């Protein structure tokens, strides 16, 4: 299973901003794994790792999953699935042609 190492200390979303904005050796979000980004978003390391592993590290694979299937993953509950549904919809709106 994947390990979320970079965001280990403190609150993950706050830690992501701290790491990305530090003057010395910043760690940009685009260089982080899907598990790390999901951990920052969801605040649940176990769920983030389970989802990233199930999606083979690529968020685009989420379209192959049903909400009930995601909820069956370790550490993933209705709240987490709700956040993922909202994220996917936001992404859809960002990329949709006008």
Steps between C-alpha positions, in 0.01 A plus 500: 500500500615855427642713778423868538832632623529865400186613683563290811531789747211726598174546315548375144339792313690755708821299457453494121493881492801523733704262285402666172577851623820447696803688372745214514424188295126552452297191419245589238158329498554382142790285621291330771338163458124459466496351852666811643262734320197298607629497857526877491147529365332231710704516821485120525825324418356149496222598258739700281738207465218252433344721233832577331589131493156403363535764227855386418629847590297675227192704592362455148432136589227615739253485210529121509375487858150506643435698817408181687829340394701796628317488831612138543868603510676510840446828684257635238156603620214704363666830586815408311301381199301823508823702487623291207173545312527877551865496386418308184215738420726803551759344268229421244386862504858624463566293190158519339483689174289813495 
